[in-house]
């Protein structure tokens, strides 16, 4: 019974480790501001809007409504610099645009991490079995002495 328990523990310890990986990146869509009646795209909560002017860029976050959170890159006009997520790409307005929307994209994946690597797994299992056999012999010898 002890041998079965030890083999079970060895197998459980050598199973590859897995964990869900959740990352958020942003897709930035640039456009030229114009007549609001021509806007036909709606964005979800967590989106950021960047409005470019010649001297600064304002940043808005969509929660219940678009809320001003600060300036992009550095403080300006007495307003603080907006704190953005680390995964936010650099905002650089292409020619002919003066606004941009950063839409969050959540990626859920399962990275495959083998602990230990498959090449050393056979050696680890073999060594573990040899060790278990040696341990069982020692336990039998002790049981025989009692």
Number of C-alpha atoms within 10 A of each C-alpha: 5 8 12 9 10 14 15 11 11 16 12 10 12 16 12 14 12 12 10 10 10 10 12 14 16 18 13 20 12 21 16 14 15 9 7 7 6 8 9 6 5 5 13 11 13 17 19 25 24 21 21 19 10 6 7 15 21 21 24 21 21 16 12 9 9 15 13 14 17 21 22 21 17 12 15 15 8 8 12 14 17 18 12 15 10 8 11 16 13 8 16 13 17 11 9 10 14 19 21 22 21 21 21 20 13 11 10 11 11 10 11 11 11 13 14 15 11 12 8 11 16 12 11 15 15 12 12 16 15 12 12 16 13 12 13 14 12 12 11 11 11 10 9 8 6 5
